[in-house]
Amino acid sequence: MSTSVDEFAASLASLPPSAGDTILVGVDGFSGAGKTALSEALGRRDGLQVVSIEEFYLGWDGLAQGPKRAVDGLVEPLRSRRSPRWRSWDWEHDREGAEAERPLPGPVVVLEGCGAGARVLRTHQALTVWVDAAPQERERRLREREDWPLYAPHREAWQRREHALALQEGLPDAADALVRYHPDGGLDIRPSPRG
C-alpha cells in the first residue's frame, strides 16, 4: 500500500494508547534505511513527538543496552503518566550527560533508531515499524550524511552489532509493518510477514 506521511501520521494518532495515555510507536531499521528522515517528517505534524533511541545508547559499544535504558527512562515514566527522565549520551565527549526531565506532551511519541523495535520495547508499542532500503541505498545515504566523518570509523563494528541485535530481536519479521520511505515523502507499507 502506498500512502503519504500525512496519512500515516493520521493513522498513528488513531491507535490506542500503549504506554499510559501515550501512543508509543517504534521505528526501527538498519543504518541508512530512512528511519530518521521518516521520523523527522512525522515529527513536523501536530501531536507527534520524536525521541531518538541514540539518546539511550552508551556510546558506540552501547547499542545492546539502548532498549532497556529506553524502557527505564522513557517507557516506564510514560506508563506512570510522569515526565520521562534520562541521561543522554554525549557523543562529542564520549560520556553520559546529565540527567534531565523530558516532557513529551504527545499524544503520539515516536521512538526511532536501531533497537527501537526490541522485544522489551515492542510490548509497550501501539505499532512497531521496520524501515528498509536496499543495502546499496543505505550505504549511499550513510556516506551522504553530515555526520559521516564521525560515523565512518565505527561503521563496520556498528553494522555487525545492529545485525546481531535485529537477529536476536526477531526483526524485521516481528515488526507490525515494513516501510520504505521515499525522498518525495511517499511511503510503501506492507504488513509484517508474521501476518
Residue frames relative to the residue before (quaternion, step in Angstrom):
aa qw qx qy qz dx dy dz
M 1.0000 0.0000 0.0000 0.0000 0.00 0.00 0.00
S 0.2299 -0.7529 0.6021 0.1330 3.57 -0.96 0.88
T 0.0607 0.7899 -0.6059 0.0732 3.53 -1.03 0.82
S 0.4802 -0.6385 0.5095 0.3195 3.55 -1.32 -0.01
V 0.6518 -0.4853 0.3925 0.4308 3.56 -1.29 0.24
D 0.6345 0.5371 -0.3414 0.4386 3.62 0.95 -0.80
E 0.6768 0.4796 -0.2977 0.4726 3.59 0.90 -0.90
F 0.6415 0.5159 -0.3215 0.4679 3.57 1.02 -0.81
A 0.6401 0.5236 -0.3198 0.4624 3.60 0.96 -0.85
A 0.6467 0.5116 -0.3160 0.4693 3.60 0.97 -0.84
S 0.6513 0.5061 -0.3267 0.4615 3.59 0.99 -0.76
L 0.6179 0.5346 -0.3530 0.4560 3.62 1.05 -0.66
A 0.6689 0.5154 -0.2999 0.4438 3.57 0.94 -0.88
S 0.6723 0.4909 -0.3019 0.4646 3.60 1.19 -0.40
L 0.5011 0.6512 -0.4302 0.3739 3.61 1.27 -0.02
P 0.5372 -0.6118 0.4527 0.3636 3.61 -1.15 0.45
P 0.5901 -0.5554 0.4342 0.3933 3.61 -1.14 0.55
S 0.1541 -0.8164 0.5543 0.0504 3.57 -1.05 0.79
A 0.7528 0.2033 -0.1387 0.6105 3.59 1.30 -0.24
G 0.7692 -0.1585 0.0589 0.6162 3.56 0.17 1.28
D 0.7799 -0.2536 0.2236 0.5267 3.58 -0.74 -1.08
T 0.5920 0.6181 -0.3256 0.4018 3.57 1.34 -0.07
I 0.3210 -0.6795 0.6253 0.2102 3.52 -1.17 0.75
L 0.0930 -0.8125 0.5754 0.0137 3.56 -0.32 1.27
V 0.0773 -0.7908 0.6071 -0.0079 3.56 -0.81 1.09
G 0.2219 -0.7686 0.5872 0.1232 3.57 -0.90 0.94
V 0.0719 -0.7738 0.6290 0.0208 3.57 -0.94 0.94
D 0.0220 0.8238 -0.5570 0.1031 3.55 -0.21 1.35
G 0.2743 0.7407 -0.5907 0.1647 3.56 -1.33 0.14
F 0.6212 -0.5502 0.4003 0.3888 3.55 -1.28 0.24
S 0.6784 -0.4866 0.3637 0.4132 3.56 -1.27 0.43
G 0.8102 0.2594 -0.2140 0.4801 3.55 -0.95 0.95
A 0.4924 0.6949 -0.4167 0.3178 3.61 1.25 -0.04
G 0.5873 -0.5748 0.3827 0.4222 3.59 1.14 -0.53
K 0.3249 0.7751 -0.4863 0.2390 3.61 1.25 0.24
T 0.7078 0.4604 -0.2665 0.4649 3.54 0.78 -1.06
A 0.6408 0.5200 -0.3311 0.4575 3.61 0.92 -0.84
L 0.6557 0.4928 -0.3088 0.4815 3.60 0.93 -0.87
S 0.6836 0.4940 -0.2935 0.4500 3.58 0.83 -0.97
E 0.6359 0.5123 -0.3324 0.4719 3.59 1.00 -0.74
A 0.6317 0.5160 -0.3288 0.4760 3.58 1.03 -0.75
L 0.6504 0.4991 -0.3125 0.4798 3.59 0.99 -0.80
G 0.6652 0.5425 -0.2940 0.4205 3.56 0.98 -0.89
R 0.6067 0.5427 -0.3591 0.4566 3.59 1.24 -0.26
R 0.5876 0.5489 -0.3744 0.4617 3.60 1.27 -0.01
D 0.5712 -0.5952 0.4418 0.3525 3.57 -1.09 0.71
G 0.8197 0.2813 -0.2081 0.4535 3.54 -1.09 0.77
L 0.6770 0.4299 -0.2999 0.5166 3.61 1.25 0.04
Q 0.0884 -0.7743 0.6263 0.0188 3.55 -0.87 1.02
V 0.2221 -0.7769 0.5786 0.1110 3.57 -1.06 0.76
V 0.0586 -0.7513 0.6571 0.0194 3.53 -1.06 0.92
S 0.3053 -0.7410 0.5695 0.1827 3.58 -0.89 0.95
I 0.4425 -0.6921 0.5001 0.2740 3.57 -0.85 0.94
E 0.4854 0.6552 -0.4352 0.3816 3.60 1.24 -0.23
E 0.5515 0.6076 -0.3874 0.4203 3.59 1.20 -0.46
F 0.7331 0.4324 -0.2160 0.4786 3.59 1.17 -0.62
Y 0.5002 0.6287 -0.4452 0.3954 3.60 1.21 -0.15
L 0.3135 -0.6971 0.6050 0.2230 3.54 -1.24 0.52
G 0.7939 -0.2881 0.1291 0.5196 3.55 0.48 1.24
W 0.7933 -0.3382 0.2385 0.4465 3.51 -1.37 -0.23
D 0.7091 0.4200 -0.2592 0.5036 3.59 1.15 -0.48
G 0.6325 0.6196 -0.2890 0.3642 3.59 1.28 -0.09
L 0.2830 0.7881 -0.5090 0.1991 3.60 1.17 0.34
A 0.6860 0.5115 -0.2992 0.4223 3.60 0.79 -0.98
Q 0.6900 0.4692 -0.2845 0.4721 3.63 1.08 -0.63
G 0.4865 0.7159 -0.4074 0.2913 3.59 1.21 -0.43
P 0.6870 0.4936 -0.3218 0.4251 3.64 0.72 -0.91
K 0.6674 0.4838 -0.3116 0.4727 3.63 0.88 -0.85
R 0.6487 0.5024 -0.3232 0.4716 3.59 0.97 -0.78
A 0.6243 0.5251 -0.3376 0.4696 3.62 1.11 -0.64
V 0.6064 0.5306 -0.3559 0.4734 3.59 1.06 -0.67
D 0.6989 0.4850 -0.2800 0.4448 3.58 0.81 -1.01
G 0.7819 0.3832 -0.1934 0.4521 3.59 0.80 -0.98
L 0.7750 0.3319 -0.1548 0.5151 3.57 1.10 -0.72
V 0.7590 0.4302 -0.2351 0.4284 3.56 0.54 -1.20
E 0.6890 0.4887 -0.3102 0.4362 3.61 0.71 -0.99
P 0.6527 0.4787 -0.3438 0.4761 3.65 0.87 -0.70
L 0.6356 0.5155 -0.3436 0.4607 3.63 0.96 -0.78
R 0.6394 0.5291 -0.3257 0.4529 3.59 0.96 -0.84
S 0.7222 0.4106 -0.2212 0.5108 3.58 1.12 -0.75
R 0.4372 -0.7257 0.4242 0.3197 3.56 1.37 0.16
R 0.4706 0.6160 -0.4661 0.4265 3.54 1.03 0.97
S 0.5736 -0.5528 0.4575 0.3951 3.57 -1.27 0.26
P 0.4700 -0.6735 0.4872 0.2968 3.58 -0.88 0.88
R 0.0848 -0.7569 0.6469 0.0374 3.55 -1.29 0.62
W 0.2115 0.7707 -0.5895 0.1177 3.54 -0.98 0.83
R 0.4359 -0.6435 0.5611 0.2847 3.49 -1.41 0.21
S 0.2805 -0.7684 0.5561 0.1468 3.58 -0.52 1.20
W 0.4766 -0.6332 0.5218 0.3155 3.51 -1.23 0.51
D 0.2928 -0.7286 0.5963 0.1668 3.55 -0.94 0.94
W 0.2508 -0.8194 0.4997 0.1261 3.59 -0.03 1.31
E 0.6292 0.5552 -0.3373 0.4267 3.57 1.05 -0.70
H 0.7813 0.2953 -0.1486 0.5295 3.59 1.00 -0.86
D 0.3804 -0.7684 0.4456 0.2575 3.59 1.35 0.09
R 0.6344 0.4624 -0.3637 0.5015 3.55 0.80 1.09
E 0.6073 -0.5474 0.4330 0.3796 3.52 -1.32 0.30
G 0.3644 -0.7322 0.5362 0.2088 3.56 -1.00 0.83
A 0.6978 -0.4403 0.3493 0.4440 3.54 -1.31 -0.13
E 0.5206 -0.6125 0.4885 0.3393 3.56 -1.15 0.60
A 0.0142 0.7975 -0.6018 0.0405 3.55 -1.00 0.85
E 0.4690 -0.6344 0.5352 0.3018 3.52 -1.22 0.60
R 0.1295 -0.8004 0.5847 0.0260 3.57 -0.97 0.93
P 0.1537 -0.8075 0.5615 0.0948 3.63 0.16 1.17
L 0.0478 -0.7814 0.6220 -0.0116 3.57 -0.91 0.97
P 0.2083 -0.8449 0.4788 0.1165 3.59 0.07 1.25
G 0.3315 -0.8036 0.4607 0.1794 3.61 1.27 -0.08
P 0.4688 0.1971 -0.7210 -0.4707 1.63 -2.12 -1.32
V 0.7057 0.4053 -0.2632 0.5182 3.63 1.24 -0.28
V 0.0635 -0.7620 0.6437 0.0301 3.55 -0.96 0.95
V 0.1803 -0.7674 0.6110 0.0723 3.54 -0.82 1.11
L 0.1364 -0.7558 0.6374 0.0622 3.56 -0.73 1.12
E 0.0075 -0.8421 0.5372 -0.0467 3.56 -0.45 1.20
G 0.5784 0.5879 -0.4611 0.3275 3.50 -1.24 0.64
C 0.6848 -0.4590 0.3604 0.4365 3.54 -1.32 0.20
G 0.7766 0.2865 -0.2489 0.5029 3.54 -0.70 1.14
A 0.5001 0.6807 -0.4193 0.3326 3.61 1.23 -0.22
G 0.7121 0.4129 -0.2594 0.5051 3.60 1.23 -0.30
A 0.2975 0.7706 -0.5102 0.2394 3.59 1.21 0.38
R 0.6786 -0.5207 0.3365 0.3938 3.60 -1.13 0.67
V 0.6697 0.5245 -0.3033 0.4295 3.57 0.85 -1.01
L 0.6949 0.4172 -0.2592 0.5253 3.60 1.21 -0.45
R 0.6042 0.5972 -0.3553 0.3899 3.61 0.99 -0.84
T 0.6351 0.5556 -0.3412 0.4142 3.59 0.98 -0.77
H 0.7259 0.3890 -0.2287 0.5191 3.60 1.24 -0.35
Q 0.5967 0.5902 -0.3480 0.4178 3.59 1.27 0.10
A 0.4427 -0.6675 0.5345 0.2697 3.52 -1.08 0.78
L 0.7813 -0.0050 0.0278 0.6236 3.57 1.20 -0.60
T 0.1149 -0.7553 0.6419 0.0654 3.54 -1.08 0.84
V 0.1135 -0.8044 0.5832 -0.0003 3.54 -0.72 1.19
W 0.1739 -0.7405 0.6382 0.1185 3.55 -1.09 0.76
V 0.1904 -0.7774 0.5929 0.0879 3.58 -0.64 1.15
D 0.0306 -0.8211 0.5692 -0.0293 3.55 -0.80 0.99
A 0.0166 0.7342 -0.6786 -0.0091 3.49 -1.40 0.42
A 0.6387 -0.5169 0.3911 0.4146 3.57 -1.20 0.41
P 0.6281 -0.5734 0.3629 0.3807 3.63 -1.02 0.72
Q 0.6582 0.5046 -0.3224 0.4564 3.61 0.93 -0.82
E 0.6443 0.5157 -0.3111 0.4713 3.57 1.05 -0.78
R 0.6310 0.5233 -0.3378 0.4625 3.60 0.97 -0.80
E 0.6725 0.4999 -0.2988 0.4566 3.57 0.90 -0.93
R 0.6323 0.5270 -0.3305 0.4618 3.59 0.99 -0.81
R 0.6632 0.5069 -0.3043 0.4588 3.58 0.90 -0.92
L 0.6349 0.5362 -0.3337 0.4451 3.58 0.96 -0.84
R 0.7009 0.4801 -0.2721 0.4519 3.56 0.88 -0.95
E 0.6677 0.4822 -0.2998 0.4814 3.59 1.21 -0.36
R 0.5110 0.6645 -0.4139 0.3550 3.57 1.25 -0.21
E 0.6002 -0.5843 0.4253 0.3427 3.52 -1.17 0.68
D 0.7409 0.4079 -0.2264 0.4831 3.59 1.03 -0.77
W 0.2820 0.7921 -0.5020 0.2025 3.63 1.22 0.28
P 0.6508 0.5169 -0.3554 0.4277 3.68 0.80 -0.78
L 0.6562 0.4826 -0.3104 0.4900 3.62 1.07 -0.66
Y 0.7068 0.4855 -0.2464 0.4517 3.56 0.99 -0.92
A 0.5836 0.6609 -0.3604 0.3044 3.59 0.95 -0.92
P 0.6907 0.4746 -0.3218 0.4406 3.68 0.76 -0.82
H 0.7158 0.4355 -0.2328 0.4937 3.60 1.23 -0.47
R 0.4041 0.7760 -0.4348 0.2132 3.59 1.29 -0.26
E 0.7043 0.4780 -0.2928 0.4356 3.59 0.69 -1.02
A 0.6837 0.4668 -0.2901 0.4801 3.61 0.85 -0.93
W 0.6428 0.5232 -0.3262 0.4546 3.61 0.98 -0.83
Q 0.6351 0.5357 -0.3297 0.4482 3.57 0.96 -0.85
R 0.6390 0.5087 -0.3248 0.4768 3.60 0.97 -0.81
R 0.6754 0.5025 -0.2961 0.4514 3.59 0.91 -0.90
E 0.6905 0.4740 -0.3062 0.4525 3.59 0.85 -0.88
H 0.6372 0.5065 -0.3321 0.4766 3.60 1.05 -0.65
A 0.6402 0.5179 -0.3226 0.4667 3.60 1.00 -0.80
L 0.6602 0.5008 -0.3097 0.4663 3.59 0.96 -0.85
A 0.6422 0.5189 -0.3281 0.4591 3.59 0.92 -0.84
L 0.6469 0.5103 -0.3153 0.4709 3.60 0.95 -0.85
Q 0.6602 0.5169 -0.2962 0.4574 3.57 0.89 -0.95
E 0.7522 0.4066 -0.1985 0.4790 3.58 1.00 -0.86
G 0.5061 -0.6851 0.4052 0.3320 3.60 1.28 0.09
L 0.4875 0.6660 -0.4229 0.3742 3.56 1.21 0.50
P 0.5445 -0.0956 -0.8296 -0.0787 1.55 -2.18 1.21
D 0.4638 0.7286 -0.4337 0.2569 3.63 1.18 -0.32
A 0.6799 0.5060 -0.2986 0.4389 3.62 1.03 -0.69
A 0.5137 0.6316 -0.4314 0.3887 3.62 1.20 -0.18
D 0.5433 -0.6174 0.4623 0.3315 3.56 -1.23 0.45
A 0.8034 0.0387 0.0203 0.5939 3.55 1.10 -0.73
L 0.2767 -0.7182 0.6163 0.1670 3.53 -1.24 0.64
V 0.0875 -0.8283 0.5529 -0.0245 3.56 -0.74 1.11
R 0.1183 -0.7112 0.6845 0.1077 3.50 -1.24 0.67
Y 0.1730 -0.7835 0.5932 0.0657 3.53 -0.79 1.10
H 0.2172 -0.7978 0.5559 0.0851 3.55 -0.77 1.09
P 0.6299 -0.5746 0.3718 0.3672 3.59 -1.08 0.68
D 0.6563 0.5076 -0.3207 0.4569 3.60 1.13 -0.53
G 0.6048 -0.5852 0.3414 0.4185 3.58 1.30 0.05
G 0.5278 0.6281 -0.4177 0.3905 3.58 1.24 0.01
L 0.1975 -0.7633 0.6052 0.1099 3.55 -1.23 0.55
D 0.1498 -0.7131 0.6719 0.1322 3.51 -1.19 0.67
I 0.0647 -0.8138 0.5771 -0.0203 3.57 -0.64 1.16
R 0.0459 -0.7710 0.6352 0.0005 3.52 -0.97 0.99
P 0.5086 -0.6117 0.4888 0.3581 3.58 -1.10 0.55
S 0.6278 -0.5389 0.4115 0.3822 3.54 -1.22 0.50
P 0.5782 -0.5799 0.4336 0.3760 3.62 -1.12 0.53
R 0.6227 0.5545 -0.3556 0.4223 3.61 1.13 -0.47
G 0.5357 -0.6407 0.3995 0.3781 3.56 1.31 -0.06
